[in-house]
Amino acid sequence: MESLYFLIPLFFVIVFIFPLAIRLKLAADLNHNQVIVSVFLWKIKVITIKLYIRDNKIYLLTKKKKKEIEITLSIKQIYFVEQLGENLKDKVRPKKIVFWGKIGLDDAKNTAVTCGTIIIAVKSIFSYVKNYKPTCSMQANVQPSYEQNVFMLCVYLNFSITLFDLLFSLIISLFSLRSKAYGRQSKLS
């Protein structure tokens, strides 16, 4: 009976060490100022968020109540997200990144130039990521649409991170936010 008590710490060790397989799908329709974000954990949909921009404000559309919620970000929240991104940058292991776009403007020349510019920018970002994470597979495709006025971009990210790294990064980001808020930020040389 005593040996069963070792299963509880073993469970927590396994949960903290094994990586979480996360898929993130982001679709943006810039003609209608809408963004949809879906998060999957081990192929199970966790959340879908619908955002749209109107009058230089970001609104969240809730699924249950069909209600608009205005999102306002303070300087502290932006700083926290920056710190979290810096802390997670080396801990996230991307496996696959797929970029897809469909762009159509009123003029064929502008459509072609915009598609070329976007594909060059995406490929530049991919080469930057490939320097740090050489095992990540990446694809990019931008389709010009000469008949329609459309501007849609989609990004599919498949990556993994351990729960320990995620919690550690959250704690470090919270402490850096707290030290910044009270003016006690240490300077590292």
Salt bridges, closest charged atoms under 4 A:
ASP29 OD2 - HIS32 ND1 2.71
GLU68 OE1 - ARG54 NH2 3.09
GLU70 OE2 - LYS57 NZ 3.91
GLU86 OE1 - LYS89 NZ 3.71
